[in-house]
Amino acid sequence: MKKIEHIGIAVKDISEANKIYKSLLGYEHYKTENVEREGVTTSFFRCGESKIELLEATNPDSPIAKFIKKKGEGIHHIAFSVSNIKKEIERLKQEGFTVINEEPKKGADNKLVVFLHPKSTNGVLIELCQEIE
């Protein structure tokens, strides 16, 4: 694990959340992206070497919609940057972590992503990210 890549925050209204985080951080988001396969619109803010990713559901069956319905708005996941996502998946499985999607998939912000189940990480959804070359 190289660094915290981003913190994902589930929001009901990304436009309103963008205003809040612009006021909080003092600058605009640099990118908005729709990830249809996941039913989510994302907005990214740089924060030092890391990022804040705002996540708004685009349909009621998406993971973000389900998260907000169950827990409300707030921190959804913490993402770590890795050099080799497949090696990291194998290492973490050997350490006893439960991987949700063992095959990396294309996520937002030009990344391959894999998630670790919160039951194996003290209730925190962990995302591993590798830059797509």
The first five atom37 places (N, CA, C, CB, O) and aatype in JSON, in Angstrom:
{
  "aatype": [12, 11, 11, 9, 6, 8, 9, 7, 9, 0, 19, 11, 3, 9, 15, 6, 0, 2, 11, 9, 18, 11, 15, 10, 10, 7, 18, 6, 8, 18, 11, 16, 6, 2, 19, 6, 1, 6, 7, 19, 16, 16, 15, 13, 13, 1, 4, 7, 6, 15, 11, 9, 6, 10, 10, 6, 0, 16, 2, 14, 3, 15, 14, 9, 0, 11, 13, 9, 11, 11, 11, 7, 6, 7, 9, 8, 8, 9, 0, 13, 15, 19, 15, 2, 9, 11, 11, 6, 9, 6, 1, 10, 11, 5, 6, 7, 13, 16, 19, 9, 2, 6, 6, 14, 11, 11, 7, 0, 3, 2, 11, 10, 19, 19, 13, 10, 8, 14, 11, 15, 16, 2, 7, 19, 10, 9, 6, 10, 4, 5, 6, 9, 6],
  "atom_mask": [
    [1, 1, 1, 1, 1],
    [1, 1, 1, 1, 1],
    [1, 1, 1, 1, 1],
    [1, 1, 1, 1, 1],
    [1, 1, 1, 1, 1],
    [1, 1, 1, 1, 1],
    [1, 1, 1, 1, 1],
    [1, 1, 1, 0, 1],
    [1, 1, 1, 1, 1],
    [1, 1, 1, 1, 1],
    [1, 1, 1, 1, 1],
    [1, 1, 1, 1, 1],
    [1, 1, 1, 1, 1],
    [1, 1, 1, 1, 1],
    [1, 1, 1, 1, 1],
    [1, 1, 1, 1, 1],
    [1, 1, 1, 1, 1],
    [1, 1, 1, 1, 1],
    [1, 1, 1, 1, 1],
    [1, 1, 1, 1, 1],
    [1, 1, 1, 1, 1],
    [1, 1, 1, 1, 1],
    [1, 1, 1, 1, 1],
    [1, 1, 1, 1, 1],
    [1, 1, 1, 1, 1],
    [1, 1, 1, 0, 1],
    [1, 1, 1, 1, 1],
    [1, 1, 1, 1, 1],
    [1, 1, 1, 1, 1],
    [1, 1, 1, 1, 1],
    [1, 1, 1, 1, 1],
    [1, 1, 1, 1, 1],
    [1, 1, 1, 1, 1],
    [1, 1, 1, 1, 1],
    [1, 1, 1, 1, 1],
    [1, 1, 1, 1, 1],
    [1, 1, 1, 1, 1],
    [1, 1, 1, 1, 1],
    [1, 1, 1, 0, 1],
    [1, 1, 1, 1, 1],
    [1, 1, 1, 1, 1],
    [1, 1, 1, 1, 1],
    [1, 1, 1, 1, 1],
    [1, 1, 1, 1, 1],
    [1, 1, 1, 1, 1],
    [1, 1, 1, 1, 1],
    [1, 1, 1, 1, 1],
    [1, 1, 1, 0, 1],
    [1, 1, 1, 1, 1],
    [1, 1, 1, 1, 1],
    [1, 1, 1, 1, 1],
    [1, 1, 1, 1, 1],
    [1, 1, 1, 1, 1],
    [1, 1, 1, 1, 1],
    [1, 1, 1, 1, 1],
    [1, 1, 1, 1, 1],
    [1, 1, 1, 1, 1],
    [1, 1, 1, 1, 1],
    [1, 1, 1, 1, 1],
    [1, 1, 1, 1, 1],
    [1, 1, 1, 1, 1],
    [1, 1, 1, 1, 1],
    [1, 1, 1, 1, 1],
    [1, 1, 1, 1, 1],
    [1, 1, 1, 1, 1],
    [1, 1, 1, 1, 1],
    [1, 1, 1, 1, 1],
    [1, 1, 1, 1, 1],
    [1, 1, 1, 1, 1],
    [1, 1, 1, 1, 1],
    [1, 1, 1, 1, 1],
    [1, 1, 1, 0, 1],
    [1, 1, 1, 1, 1],
    [1, 1, 1, 0, 1],
    [1, 1, 1, 1, 1],
    [1, 1, 1, 1, 1],
    [1, 1, 1, 1, 1],
    [1, 1, 1, 1, 1],
    [1, 1, 1, 1, 1],
    [1, 1, 1, 1, 1],
    [1, 1, 1, 1, 1],
    [1, 1, 1, 1, 1],
    [1, 1, 1, 1, 1],
    [1, 1, 1, 1, 1],
    [1, 1, 1, 1, 1],
    [1, 1, 1, 1, 1],
    [1, 1, 1, 1, 1],
    [1, 1, 1, 1, 1],
    [1, 1, 1, 1, 1],
    [1, 1, 1, 1, 1],
    [1, 1, 1, 1, 1],
    [1, 1, 1, 1, 1],
    [1, 1, 1, 1, 1],
    [1, 1, 1, 1, 1],
    [1, 1, 1, 1, 1],
    [1, 1, 1, 0, 1],
    [1, 1, 1, 1, 1],
    [1, 1, 1, 1, 1],
    [1, 1, 1, 1, 1],
    [1, 1, 1, 1, 1],
    [1, 1, 1, 1, 1],
    [1, 1, 1, 1, 1],
    [1, 1, 1, 1, 1],
    [1, 1, 1, 1, 1],
    [1, 1, 1, 1, 1],
    [1, 1, 1, 1, 1],
    [1, 1, 1, 0, 1],
    [1, 1, 1, 1, 1],
    [1, 1, 1, 1, 1],
    [1, 1, 1, 1, 1],
    [1, 1, 1, 1, 1],
    [1, 1, 1, 1, 1],
    [1, 1, 1, 1, 1],
    [1, 1, 1, 1, 1],
    [1, 1, 1, 1, 1],
    [1, 1, 1, 1, 1],
    [1, 1, 1, 1, 1],
    [1, 1, 1, 1, 1],
    [1, 1, 1, 1, 1],
    [1, 1, 1, 1, 1],
    [1, 1, 1, 1, 1],
    [1, 1, 1, 1, 1],
    [1, 1, 1, 0, 1],
    [1, 1, 1, 1, 1],
    [1, 1, 1, 1, 1],
    [1, 1, 1, 1, 1],
    [1, 1, 1, 1, 1],
    [1, 1, 1, 1, 1],
    [1, 1, 1, 1, 1],
    [1, 1, 1, 1, 1],
    [1, 1, 1, 1, 1],
    [1, 1, 1, 1, 1],
    [1, 1, 1, 1, 1]
  ],
  "atom_positions": [
    [[0.86, -1.17, 0.0], [0.0, 0.0, 0.0], [0.9, 1.23, 0.0], [-0.97, 0.0, 1.23], [1.75, 1.41, 0.88]],
    [[0.69, 2.08, -1.01], [1.56, 3.24, -1.16], [1.06, 4.46, -0.38], [1.69, 3.59, -2.62], [1.86, 5.15, 0.25]],
    [[-0.23, 4.71, -0.42], [-0.79, 5.88, 0.26], [-2.31, 5.76, 0.28], [-0.35, 7.19, -0.45], [-2.88, 4.9, -0.39]],
    [[-2.95, 6.62, 1.05], [-4.41, 6.74, 0.94], [-4.66, 7.49, -0.36], [-5.06, 7.49, 2.21], [-4.27, 8.64, -0.51]],
    [[-5.31, 6.81, -1.3], [-5.59, 7.4, -2.62], [-6.75, 8.38, -2.5], [-5.92, 6.29, -3.67], [-6.67, 9.52, -2.97]],
    [[-7.84, 7.93, -1.85], [-8.97, 8.81, -1.63], [-9.87, 8.27, -0.53], [-9.77, 9.0, -2.92], [-9.78, 7.11, -0.13]],
    [[-10.73, 9.14, -0.06], [-11.81, 8.78, 0.87], [-13.1, 9.0, 0.11], [-11.75, 9.62, 2.22], [-13.36, 10.1, -0.38]],
    [[-13.93, 7.96, 0.01], [-15.2, 8.04, -0.69], [-16.31, 8.43, 0.28], [0.0, 0.0, 0.0], [-16.45, 7.84, 1.34]],
    [[-17.09, 9.43, -0.1], [-18.18, 9.93, 0.75], [-19.49, 9.84, -0.03], [-17.9, 11.4, 1.21], [-19.64, 10.46, -1.09]],
    [[-20.44, 9.08, 0.5], [-21.76, 8.94, -0.11], [-22.59, 10.18, 0.19], [-22.48, 7.66, 0.4], [-22.68, 10.61, 1.34]],
    [[-23.19, 10.75, -0.87], [-24.01, 11.96, -0.71], [-25.32, 11.78, -1.47], [-23.25, 13.21, -1.23], [-25.4, 11.03, -2.44]],
    [[-26.35, 12.48, -1.01], [-27.64, 12.42, -1.68], [-27.68, 13.33, -2.91], [-28.75, 12.82, -0.72], [-28.31, 13.0, -3.91]],
    [[-27.0, 14.47, -2.82], [-27.05, 15.47, -3.9], [-25.63, 15.97, -4.15], [-28.01, 16.65, -3.54], [-25.08, 16.74, -3.37]],
    [[-25.04, 15.52, -5.25], [-23.63, 15.84, -5.52], [-23.42, 17.33, -5.78], [-23.13, 15.04, -6.72], [-22.36, 17.86, -5.46]],
    [[-24.41, 18.01, -6.34], [-24.28, 19.46, -6.57], [-24.17, 20.22, -5.26], [-25.47, 20.0, -7.38], [-23.32, 21.1, -5.1]],
    [[-25.03, 19.87, -4.32], [-24.98, 20.5, -3.0], [-23.69, 20.12, -2.26], [-26.2, 20.1, -2.16], [-23.07, 20.97, -1.62]],
    [[-23.3, 18.85, -2.35], [-22.07, 18.4, -1.69], [-20.85, 19.1, -2.28], [-21.91, 16.87, -1.82], [-19.92, 19.44, -1.55]],
    [[-20.85, 19.32, -3.6], [-19.74, 20.05, -4.23], [-19.6, 21.45, -3.64], [-19.94, 20.14, -5.76], [-18.49, 21.93, -3.41]],
    [[-20.73, 22.1, -3.4], [-20.7, 23.45, -2.8], [-20.1, 23.4, -1.4], [-22.13, 24.06, -2.76], [-19.29, 24.24, -1.02]],
    [[-20.52, 22.4, -0.62], [-20.03, 22.26, 0.75], [-18.52, 22.03, 0.75], [-20.75, 21.11, 1.48], [-17.79, 22.67, 1.5]],
    [[-18.05, 21.11, -0.09], [-16.62, 20.79, -0.09], [-15.79, 21.89, -0.74], [-16.38, 19.47, -0.82], [-14.62, 22.05, -0.4]],
    [[-16.38, 22.66, -1.66], [-15.67, 23.83, -2.19], [-15.46, 24.83, -1.07], [-16.46, 24.48, -3.37], [-14.37, 25.39, -0.93]],
    [[-16.49, 25.07, -0.26], [-16.36, 25.99, 0.87], [-15.37, 25.46, 1.9], [-17.74, 26.23, 1.53], [-14.55, 26.22, 2.43]],
    [[-15.44, 24.18, 2.17], [-14.55, 23.56, 3.17], [-13.09, 23.63, 2.74], [-14.96, 22.11, 3.4], [-12.22, 24.03, 3.52]],
    [[-12.83, 23.21, 1.49], [-11.44, 23.09, 1.02], [-10.9, 24.37, 0.4], [-11.35, 21.98, 0.02], [-9.68, 24.57, 0.35]],
    [[-11.79, 25.24, -0.07], [-11.36, 26.5, -0.65], [-11.09, 26.45, -2.14], [0.0, 0.0, 0.0], [-10.51, 27.39, -2.69]],
    [[-11.51, 25.39, -2.8], [-11.34, 25.28, -4.25], [-12.36, 24.31, -4.83], [-9.91, 24.82, -4.61], [-12.97, 23.52, -4.12]],
    [[-12.53, 24.41, -6.16], [-13.5, 23.58, -6.9], [-13.03, 22.14, -7.05], [-13.76, 24.19, -8.28], [-11.84, 21.84, -6.95]],
    [[-14.0, 21.25, -7.3], [-13.65, 19.87, -7.68], [-12.99, 19.91, -9.05], [-14.92, 18.94, -7.68], [-13.24, 20.82, -9.84]],
    [[-12.16, 18.93, -9.34], [-11.45, 18.95, -10.62], [-12.04, 18.0, -11.64], [-10.0, 18.6, -10.4], [-11.66, 18.04, -12.82]],
    [[-12.96, 17.15, -11.23], [-13.46, 16.16, -12.17], [-14.78, 15.6, -11.68], [-12.43, 15.02, -12.38], [-14.95, 15.34, -10.49]],
    [[-15.73, 15.42, -12.61], [-16.97, 14.7, -12.35], [-17.02, 13.57, -13.37], [-18.24, 15.64, -12.45], [-16.69, 13.76, -14.54]],
    [[-17.45, 12.39, -12.92], [-17.48, 11.23, -13.81], [-18.67, 10.35, -13.46], [-16.16, 10.43, -13.71], [-18.98, 10.15, -12.29]],
    [[-19.33, 9.84, -14.5], [-20.44, 8.91, -14.31], [-19.92, 7.49, -14.56], [-21.63, 9.26, -15.26], [-19.35, 7.22, -15.62]],
    [[-20.1, 6.6, -13.6], [-19.71, 5.2, -13.74], [-21.02, 4.41, -13.81], [-18.78, 4.7, -12.54], [-21.54, 3.95, -12.79]],
    [[-21.53, 4.25, -15.04], [-22.85, 3.63, -15.24], [-22.95, 2.24, -14.64], [-23.17, 3.57, -16.7], [-23.96, 1.9, -14.03]],
    [[-21.91, 1.42, -14.82], [-21.92, 0.03, -14.34], [-22.19, -0.04, -12.83], [-20.59, -0.66, -14.67], [-22.79, -1.0, -12.35]],
    [[-21.74, 0.98, -12.1], [-21.92, 1.0, -10.64], [-23.11, 1.87, -10.22], [-20.65, 1.52, -9.97], [-23.44, 1.92, -9.04]],
    [[-23.74, 2.54, -11.18], [-24.89, 3.39, -10.86], [-24.52, 4.57, -9.98], [0.0, 0.0, 0.0], [-25.2, 4.87, -9.0]],
    [[-23.41, 5.24, -10.34], [-22.92, 6.33, -9.5], [-22.32, 7.46, -10.34], [-21.87, 5.8, -8.51], [-21.74, 7.23, -11.4]],
    [[-22.49, 8.67, -9.83], [-21.77, 9.83, -10.34], [-20.76, 10.22, -9.27], [-22.75, 11.02, -10.69], [-21.09, 10.26, -8.08]],
    [[-19.53, 10.5, -9.7], [-18.47, 10.85, -8.76], [-17.99, 12.27, -9.01], [-17.3, 9.86, -8.87], [-18.09, 12.79, -10.12]],
    [[-17.47, 12.88, -7.97], [-16.84, 14.19, -8.07], [-15.59, 14.14, -7.22], [-17.82, 15.35, -7.6], [-15.62, 13.69, -6.07]],
    [[-14.47, 14.61, -7.78], [-13.19, 14.5, -7.08], [-12.61, 15.86, -6.71], [-12.19, 13.75, -7.94], [-12.64, 16.81, -7.5]],
    [[-12.1, 15.93, -5.49], [-11.35, 17.08, -4.98], [-9.96, 16.59, -4.59], [-12.09, 17.76, -3.76], [-9.83, 15.54, -3.96]],
    [[-8.93, 17.33, -4.95], [-7.58, 17.01, -4.48], [-7.43, 17.55, -3.07], [-6.48, 17.59, -5.43], [-7.93, 18.63, -2.74]],
    [[-6.73, 16.8, -2.24], [-6.47, 17.23, -0.87], [-5.06, 16.75, -0.53], [-7.55, 16.65, 0.15], [-4.88, 15.65, -0.02]],
    [[-4.07, 17.57, -0.8], [-2.68, 17.16, -0.65], [-2.38, 16.04, -1.64], [0.0, 0.0, 0.0], [-2.68, 16.16, -2.82]],
    [[-1.79, 14.96, -1.15], [-1.49, 13.81, -2.01], [-2.69, 12.89, -2.19], [-0.33, 13.03, -1.44], [-2.65, 11.96, -3.0]],
    [[-3.74, 13.14, -1.44], [-4.93, 12.29, -1.5], [-6.08, 13.05, -2.15], [-5.33, 11.8, -0.09], [-5.94, 14.19, -2.58]],
    [[-7.22, 12.38, -2.21], [-8.41, 12.98, -2.82], [-9.63, 12.69, -1.95], [-8.62, 12.44, -4.26], [-9.63, 11.79, -1.11]],
    [[-10.65, 13.47, -2.19], [-11.99, 13.22, -1.66], [-12.84, 12.87, -2.87], [-12.57, 14.49, -0.84], [-12.85, 13.61, -3.86]],
    [[-13.55, 11.75, -2.8], [-14.45, 11.33, -3.87], [-15.88, 11.38, -3.34], [-14.09, 9.9, -4.4], [-16.24, 10.63, -2.43]],
    [[-16.69, 12.27, -3.9], [-18.1, 12.32, -3.55], [-18.83, 11.36, -4.47], [-18.68, 13.77, -3.68], [-18.54, 11.29, -5.67]],
    [[-19.79, 10.61, -3.92], [-20.5, 9.57, -4.67], [-22.0, 9.78, -4.53], [-20.11, 8.16, -4.17], [-22.54, 9.76, -3.42]],
    [[-22.68, 9.98, -5.66], [-24.13, 10.11, -5.68], [-24.71, 8.97, -6.51], [-24.57, 11.5, -6.26], [-24.24, 8.7, -7.61]],
    [[-25.72, 8.3, -5.98], [-26.38, 7.21, -6.7], [-27.13, 7.75, -7.91], [-27.34, 6.44, -5.77], [-27.75, 8.82, -7.84]],
    [[-27.08, 7.0, -9.01], [-27.85, 7.38, -10.19], [-29.06, 6.48, -10.39], [-26.98, 7.34, -11.43], [-29.88, 6.72, -11.27]],
    [[-29.17, 5.44, -9.56], [-30.37, 4.61, -9.58], [-30.59, 4.02, -8.19], [-30.26, 3.48, -10.65], [-29.63, 3.88, -7.42]],
    [[-31.83, 3.65, -7.86], [-32.15, 3.21, -6.5], [-31.58, 1.83, -6.13], [-33.62, 3.17, -6.33], [-31.63, 1.45, -4.96]],
    [[-31.05, 1.1, -7.09], [-30.48, -0.21, -6.8], [-28.96, -0.19, -6.68], [-30.88, -1.19, -7.86], [-28.35, -1.23, -6.46]],
    [[-28.35, 0.96, -6.84], [-26.9, 1.05, -6.8], [-26.38, 0.85, -5.36], [-26.43, 2.41, -7.35], [-27.11, 1.07, -4.4]],
    [[-25.13, 0.43, -5.23], [-24.55, 0.27, -3.89], [-24.6, 1.55, -3.06], [-23.12, -0.21, -4.0], [-24.79, 1.49, -1.85]],
    [[-24.43, 2.7, -3.69], [-24.46, 3.96, -2.94], [-25.87, 4.26, -2.44], [-23.95, 5.13, -3.8], [-26.03, 4.7, -1.3]],
    [[-26.88, 4.02, -3.27], [-28.28, 4.23, -2.83], [-28.59, 3.33, -1.64], [-29.26, 3.95, -3.99], [-29.23, 3.77, -0.68]],
    [[-28.16, 2.08, -1.71], [-28.4, 1.14, -0.61], [-27.66, 1.57, 0.65], [-27.97, -0.28, -1.01], [-28.2, 1.46, 1.75]],
    [[-26.44, 2.05, 0.49], [-25.65, 2.51, 1.63], [-26.35, 3.68, 2.32], [-24.24, 2.93, 1.18], [-26.51, 3.68, 3.54]],
    [[-26.78, 4.68, 1.54], [-27.43, 5.86, 2.11], [-28.74, 5.48, 2.78], [-27.69, 6.92, 1.03], [-29.08, 6.0, 3.84]],
    [[-29.48, 4.56, 2.17], [-30.75, 4.13, 2.77], [-30.51, 3.46, 4.13], [-31.49, 3.15, 1.82], [-31.27, 3.66, 5.07]],
    [[-29.44, 2.68, 4.22], [-29.14, 1.94, 5.45], [-28.43, 2.8, 6.5], [-28.29, 0.74, 5.13], [-28.76, 2.73, 7.69]],
    [[-27.45, 3.62, 6.08], [-26.59, 4.32, 7.02], [-26.64, 5.84, 6.93], [-25.19, 3.88, 6.83], [-26.14, 6.53, 7.82]],
    [[-27.25, 6.36, 5.86], [-27.25, 7.8, 5.66], [-25.99, 8.27, 4.96], [0.0, 0.0, 0.0], [-25.11, 7.47, 4.64]],
    [[-25.92, 9.56, 4.71], [-24.74, 10.11, 4.05], [-23.52, 9.98, 4.96], [-24.98, 11.59, 3.66], [-23.65, 9.97, 6.19]],
    [[-22.35, 9.89, 4.34], [-21.13, 9.85, 5.13], [-20.04, 9.03, 4.46], [0.0, 0.0, 0.0], [-20.15, 8.66, 3.29]],
    [[-19.0, 8.76, 5.21], [-17.86, 8.03, 4.66], [-18.31, 6.64, 4.22], [-16.71, 7.93, 5.69], [-18.87, 5.88, 5.0]],
    [[-18.05, 6.34, 2.96], [-18.42, 5.06, 2.36], [-17.24, 4.11, 2.32], [-18.96, 5.27, 0.95], [-17.39, 2.92, 2.62]],
    [[-16.05, 4.62, 1.95], [-14.88, 3.75, 1.87], [-13.6, 4.56, 1.95], [-14.9, 2.94, 0.57], [-13.58, 5.78, 1.77]],
    [[-12.51, 3.83, 2.23], [-11.16, 4.39, 2.17], [-10.43, 3.6, 1.09], [-10.42, 4.31, 3.57], [-10.44, 2.37, 1.1]],
    [[-9.8, 4.32, 0.17], [-9.09, 3.68, -0.95], [-7.59, 3.86, -0.78], [-9.56, 4.27, -2.3], [-7.1, 4.94, -0.45]],
    [[-6.87, 2.77, -1.01], [-5.41, 2.78, -0.95], [-4.85, 2.55, -2.34], [-4.89, 1.7, 0.04], [-5.35, 1.71, -3.09]],
    [[-3.82, 3.29, -2.69], [-3.12, 3.13, -3.95], [-2.15, 1.96, -3.82], [-2.38, 4.43, -4.35], [-1.42, 1.85, -2.83]],
    [[-2.13, 1.09, -4.83], [-1.21, -0.04, -4.86], [-0.49, -0.07, -6.2], [-1.96, -1.38, -4.6], [-1.0, 0.43, -7.21]],
    [[0.7, -0.67, -6.21], [1.49, -0.77, -7.45], [1.02, -1.92, -8.33], [2.96, -0.95, -7.13], [0.96, -1.79, -9.55]],
    [[0.68, -3.06, -7.69], [0.28, -4.25, -8.43], [-0.95, -4.84, -7.75], [1.44, -5.3, -8.49], [-0.84, -5.56, -6.75]],
    [[-2.11, -4.53, -8.28], [-3.37, -4.89, -7.62], [-3.56, -6.4, -7.52], [-4.54, -4.28, -8.38], [-4.09, -6.88, -6.52]],
    [[-3.14, -7.15, -8.52], [-3.32, -8.6, -8.48], [-2.44, -9.23, -7.4], [-2.99, -9.22, -9.85], [-2.89, -10.14, -6.7]],
    [[-1.21, -8.78, -7.26], [-0.34, -9.29, -6.19], [-0.9, -8.92, -4.82], [1.09, -8.74, -6.34], [-0.84, -9.7, -3.88]],
    [[-1.44, -7.71, -4.73], [-1.99, -7.25, -3.45], [-3.23, -8.06, -3.07], [-2.34, -5.74, -3.52], [-3.43, -8.37, -1.9]],
    [[-4.06, -8.41, -4.06], [-5.23, -9.26, -3.8], [-4.77, -10.6, -3.21], [-6.06, -9.49, -5.11], [-5.31, -11.06, -2.21]],
    [[-3.78, -11.21, -3.83], [-3.28, -12.51, -3.35], [-2.7, -12.39, -1.95], [-2.23, -13.07, -4.31], [-2.95, -13.24, -1.1]],
    [[-1.92, -11.35, -1.71], [-1.32, -11.15, -0.39], [-2.4, -11.0, 0.68], [-0.41, -9.91, -0.39], [-2.32, -11.62, 1.75]],
    [[-3.4, -10.19, 0.39], [-4.45, -9.94, 1.38], [-5.33, -11.17, 1.6], [-5.32, -8.77, 0.93], [-5.76, -11.42, 2.73]],
    [[-5.58, -11.93, 0.56], [-6.34, -13.18, 0.73], [-5.55, -14.13, 1.65], [-6.62, -13.86, -0.65], [-6.14, -14.79, 2.5]],
    [[-4.24, -14.21, 1.47], [-3.41, -15.07, 2.32], [-3.41, -14.58, 3.77], [-1.97, -15.12, 1.79], [-3.23, -15.37, 4.69]],
    [[-3.62, -13.29, 3.96], [-3.7, -12.72, 5.31], [-5.08, -12.91, 5.93], [-3.35, -11.22, 5.27], [-5.29, -12.59, 7.1]],
    [[-6.03, -13.45, 5.15], [-7.35, -13.74, 5.68], [-8.43, -12.72, 5.37], [0.0, 0.0, 0.0], [-9.55, -12.84, 5.88]],
    [[-8.14, -11.74, 4.55], [-9.15, -10.74, 4.19], [-10.07, -11.3, 3.12], [-8.47, -9.44, 3.69], [-9.67, -12.11, 2.29]],
    [[-11.33, -10.86, 3.16], [-12.32, -11.28, 2.17], [-12.38, -10.24, 1.06], [-13.72, -11.48, 2.83], [-12.66, -9.06, 1.31]],
    [[-12.12, -10.69, -0.15], [-12.15, -9.8, -1.32], [-13.54, -9.91, -1.95], [-11.02, -10.18, -2.36], [-14.01, -11.01, -2.23]],
    [[-14.18, -8.78, -2.18], [-15.53, -8.78, -2.75], [-15.49, -9.12, -4.23], [-16.2, -7.41, -2.55], [-16.23, -10.0, -4.69]],
    [[-14.64, -8.44, -4.98], [-14.5, -8.72, -6.42], [-13.04, -9.08, -6.69], [-14.95, -7.48, -7.29], [-12.18, -8.21, -6.76]],
    [[-12.78, -10.37, -6.84], [-11.4, -10.83, -6.97], [-10.75, -10.41, -8.28], [-11.35, -12.32, -6.85], [-9.53, -10.35, -8.38]],
    [[-11.55, -10.12, -9.28], [-11.02, -9.64, -10.56], [-11.14, -8.12, -10.58], [-11.78, -10.3, -11.78], [-12.25, -7.6, -10.47]],
    [[-10.03, -7.39, -10.71], [-10.11, -5.93, -10.74], [-11.03, -5.44, -11.85], [-8.72, -5.32, -10.92], [-11.08, -6.02, -12.94]],
    [[-11.78, -4.37, -11.55], [-12.66, -3.79, -12.55], [-12.32, -2.31, -12.72], [-14.15, -3.96, -12.15], [-11.7, -1.7, -11.85]],
    [[-12.74, -1.76, -13.85], [-12.46, -0.34, -14.11], [-13.37, 0.51, -13.24], [-12.66, 0.0, -15.61], [-14.59, 0.36, -13.25]],
    [[-12.75, 1.4, -12.5], [-13.48, 2.33, -11.66], [-13.32, 3.75, -12.18], [0.0, 0.0, 0.0], [-12.86, 3.96, -13.3]],
    [[-13.68, 4.7, -11.37], [-13.56, 6.11, -11.74], [-12.1, 6.55, -11.69], [-14.41, 6.99, -10.8], [-11.25, 5.87, -11.1]],
    [[-11.82, 7.66, -12.31], [-10.53, 8.33, -12.24], [-9.38, 7.49, -12.8], [-10.23, 8.7, -10.81], [-8.26, 7.55, -12.29]],
    [[-9.67, 6.7, -13.85], [-8.67, 5.89, -14.55], [-7.99, 4.87, -13.64], [-7.62, 6.8, -15.17], [-6.77, 4.74, -13.66]],
    [[-8.78, 4.16, -12.85], [-8.24, 3.19, -11.9], [-8.85, 1.81, -12.11], [-8.49, 3.66, -10.46], [-10.01, 1.67, -12.51]],
    [[-8.03, 0.79, -11.83], [-8.55, -0.57, -11.62], [-8.83, -0.65, -10.13], [-7.52, -1.7, -12.09], [-8.04, -0.16, -9.32]],
    [[-9.96, -1.27, -9.75], [-10.34, -1.29, -8.34], [-10.8, -2.67, -7.9], [-11.45, -0.27, -8.08], [-11.33, -3.46, -8.68]],
    [[-10.58, -2.92, -6.62], [-11.04, -4.12, -5.92], [-11.45, -3.68, -4.53], [-9.92, -5.25, -5.88], [-10.84, -2.78, -3.95]],
    [[-12.48, -4.32, -3.98], [-12.94, -3.97, -2.64], [-12.76, -5.14, -1.69], [-14.41, -3.55, -2.67], [-12.9, -6.3, -2.06]],
    [[-12.42, -4.8, -0.44], [-12.35, -5.78, 0.64], [-13.61, -5.66, 1.48], [-11.07, -5.57, 1.52], [-14.07, -4.55, 1.77]],
    [[-14.17, -6.8, 1.86], [-15.43, -6.81, 2.61], [-15.22, -6.2, 4.0], [-15.98, -8.24, 2.73], [-14.25, -6.52, 4.68]],
    [[-16.13, -5.33, 4.42], [-16.02, -4.7, 5.74], [-15.99, -5.69, 6.91], [-17.16, -3.74, 5.94], [-15.45, -5.37, 7.97]],
    [[-16.56, -6.87, 6.73], [-16.55, -7.85, 7.82], [-15.13, -8.3, 8.15], [-17.4, -9.06, 7.46], [-14.87, -8.78, 9.25]],
    [[-14.21, -8.15, 7.18], [-12.82, -8.55, 7.44], [-11.91, -7.37, 7.75], [-12.28, -9.32, 6.24], [-10.7, -7.55, 7.95]],
    [[-12.47, -6.15, 7.78], [-11.66, -4.95, 8.01], [-12.28, -4.04, 9.08], [-11.48, -4.17, 6.7], [-12.3, -2.81, 8.92]],
    [[-12.78, -4.62, 10.13], [-13.36, -3.87, 11.25], [-14.47, -2.91, 10.83], [-12.29, -3.09, 11.96], [-14.59, -1.81, 11.37]],
    [[-15.29, -3.33, 9.86], [-16.46, -2.55, 9.48], [-16.2, -1.46, 8.46], [0.0, 0.0, 0.0], [-17.1, -0.67, 8.16]],
    [[-14.98, -1.38, 7.92], [-14.65, -0.35, 6.94], [-14.51, -0.98, 5.56], [-13.35, 0.4, 7.34], [-13.75, -1.93, 5.38]],
    [[-15.24, -0.45, 4.58], [-15.08, -0.89, 3.2], [-13.75, -0.33, 2.69], [-16.28, -0.43, 2.3], [-13.55, 0.89, 2.69]],
    [[-12.86, -1.21, 2.26], [-11.55, -0.81, 1.76], [-11.51, -1.04, 0.25], [-10.41, -1.61, 2.47], [-11.92, -2.09, -0.24]],
    [[-11.01, -0.05, -0.46], [-10.83, -0.15, -1.92], [-9.34, -0.12, -2.22], [-11.58, 1.0, -2.67], [-8.6, 0.69, -1.66]],
    [[-8.9, -1.0, -3.09], [-7.54, -0.96, -3.61], [-7.61, -0.36, -5.01], [-6.88, -2.39, -3.63], [-8.48, -0.72, -5.79]],
    [[-6.7, 0.56, -5.33], [-6.7, 1.25, -6.62], [-5.34, 1.13, -7.28], [-7.08, 2.74, -6.45], [-4.3, 1.29, -6.64]],
    [[-5.35, 0.85, -8.56], [-4.13, 0.88, -9.36], [-4.39, 1.7, -10.6], [-3.65, -0.56, -9.73], [-5.39, 1.48, -11.29]],
    [[-3.51, 2.63, -10.89], [-3.62, 3.45, -12.09], [-3.61, 2.56, -13.33], [-2.47, 4.5, -12.17], [-2.78, 1.67, -13.44]],
    [[-4.55, 2.81, -14.26], [-4.56, 2.08, -15.53], [-3.52, 2.72, -16.44], [-6.0, 2.11, -16.2], [-3.51, 3.93, -16.66]],
    [[-2.65, 1.9, -16.95], [-1.56, 2.42, -17.8], [-1.96, 2.53, -19.24], [-0.34, 1.55, -17.7], [-1.16, 2.95, -20.07]]
  ]
}
